[in-house]
Amino acid sequence: MVVIRDKDTNNINDELLSAVSHELRTPLAAIKGYSTMLLDYLDELTTKETKEYIQSIDNATDIMTRLIDDLLDTSRLQEGRLDLEKILVDIETLVKTTVKEAESRTKNHELLSALDGNLPRVKIDPKRMRRVLDNLIDNASKLSPPGTEVLISAAANDSEIEIGVASHDMGIPECEFCNISEFMYRMRKATPFKCNGKLELYICQRLVEIQGGRIWAESIVGKGTTIKFTVPINR
């Protein structure tokens, strides 16, 4: 059990509640909009259009589910009562599965993978590590202009696996941020694209750290941003 104590816990709670209430409006609006279209125009829609609307509703529901899970886990982390369910996991399989499923909700971006061969198995909570990857991929898509690539990479050394999610956003001057909240604050000011991922990156930082890893952001003006995190290798 890990207890998280922040001097500014109240401020963080207020910011996260504000963030999640704002971010829930987007998938809710999609669900309401496409449901109304199906109810009002079902007889006039083609089979392809109907499937597209249903897929959009399904994607929006997944986004809402992750946001709610993030909020619940944030509360558990701050109260020191988040229990991890760690098992031995094949990271390559986990990354590939996550990327494949993410493709259905990131239609405006091409998802690419660059994974080293023979990545070792690691003892982690796979459900929550999946959530870290999902959140980082979605955040990279928000930051990047349509038509660009999002690259997911993974490489191992003797002690840890380093995983990165790179987006082609406009970047920000400071090249490295260890504090994800600071990174998001500066990125909001720098980018003209949608950038609402404060809750997602906050929970990513907590879920990585509670499993013994590190997380940080690297950004270069005009080239893009990569958020990297590590997973300890249990020898």
Secondary structure, 3 states (H helix, E strand, C coil): CCCCCCCCHHHHHHHHHHHHHHHHHHHHHHHHHHHHHHHHHHHHCCHHHHHHHHHHHHHHHHHHHHHHHHHHHHHHHHCCCCCCCCEEEEHHHHHHHHHHHHHHHCCCCEEEEEECCCCCEEEECHHHHHHHHHHHHHHHHHHCCCCCEEEEEEEECCCEEEEEEEECCCCCCCCEECCHHHHHHHHHHHCCCCCCCHHHHHHHHHHHHHCCCCEEEEEECCCEEEEEEEEECCC
